[in-house]
Amino acid sequence: MTFEQSGMSRRALLAAAALLPLPVGRAEASAAAPPSAKAYYDRAARLAGHDPVLRQLVKGLSPGAQMPTVQAPKPLRIFDNVAVVSTGFVSATALLTSQGVILIDALESPDQAEKIIVPQLRSLGADPSAIKYVVVAHAHSDHFGGAQYLADRYGARVMMSPADWALVARDSSPHVPKRDLDIAHGQRLTLGDSTITFHHTPGHTPGTVSPIFPVRWKGRRHTAMLWGGTNPPAATAEKRTYVSSVLAFAAAMRRAGVDVELMNHGMSDNGLVRMEELRAAPAGRANPFVLGSARAQRFMQVMEIMLRGRIATDEAAGTTARPAAMTASSSPACC
């Protein structure tokens, strides 16, 4: 049966083949060893090719990767209905609807909420008093730090997954928000003309959430995802959970027709660079956050392969034991 007869495109077959173990000698095929960590990392690099977004993802997921210190960008509407405010290290993403704002993440502190989120949203024509929901993508202080300030000042409801509400309850940060609304897997939240769908993607933390939501660029509709937490956890078992999350979310992306990729740490996916590209030529080129559905799927494939490499690195080093009980402050910081 040909690939046309099977209903699979050549591109789909090639993508599937990229995830198969690397070839070995025929005599050894029946007892082939699993790919080495380097084989996974090399495969991810080949799949990324010259794509700057995917190459940055490979870099960010490599062992020992460190996030550099960068200057905070000026705020920007990256879509007609999406605004981003950022410290450079971490960003908050505002979905602007006809009846208010859904804010994804709240930076690191009440001070940053007051001095960055509030005035910068105003500078983009968005009213911070219209923030109805603060969605905390995961329970690290650089994402929940300003949430309680926004709840107290504007009456915003704070949302987090149950697993991460439990995690943040053990955090020593003075900025932990009061427990408010739980986010269920598959939950849909509608505000005005927009509906956002939440997916539990555990891995970075036990309750990381990644949303899918509609965006518009020059009046044309697209569908965006925002990956909720990138840096792999320490424990190998949790890295395997992360791989499962990547596979499940990639399938959800296909079903939803996702063609836009976003992250809350713009250094991990070249997001800060793309902001400046868009700012420099807002009317003269395609929006660099619109990857197209095939490239968005390739983004997830690169992430999966890099995580499998990180698991192989653990196994080669004999470091697969689960660490002591995790707290929000002791789990892998940021990203």
HUJO-V238654 format. One record per pair of residues at least 24 apart in sequence whose C-alpha atoms are under 6 Angstrom apart, sorted by the first residue. I is the first residue (numbers start at 1). J is the second residue. Records with the same first field share a line. If there is no record, write none. Layout:
I = J, J
This chain:
37 = 309, 312, 313
40 = 305, 309
41 = 306, 309
44 = 302, 305
53 = 269, 270
56 = 269
57 = 268, 269
60 = 268
79 = 216, 217
80 = 216, 217
90 = 264, 265
91 = 264
97 = 192, 193, 194
98 = 192, 193
99 = 192
100 = 130, 131
101 = 130, 131, 132
102 = 133
103 = 134
104 = 134, 135
105 = 135, 136, 143
106 = 143, 144, 146, 147
107 = 142, 143, 145, 146
108 = 141, 142, 143, 145
109 = 145, 146
110 = 146, 149
113 = 146
129 = 154
131 = 156
132 = 156
133 = 157, 158
134 = 158
135 = 159
136 = 160
137 = 208, 209, 228
138 = 208
139 = 164, 168, 328
140 = 328
145 = 175
148 = 177
161 = 207
163 = 206, 207
164 = 207
167 = 327, 328
168 = 328
170 = 327
171 = 328, 329
201 = 245
202 = 242
203 = 238, 241, 242
204 = 229, 232, 233
223 = 258, 259
224 = 258, 260, 261
225 = 261
226 = 262, 263
227 = 263
229 = 335
230 = 335
231 = 335
233 = 332
235 = 322
236 = 311, 320
243 = 304
258 = 293
259 = 290, 291, 292, 293, 296
260 = 289, 290, 291
265 = 335
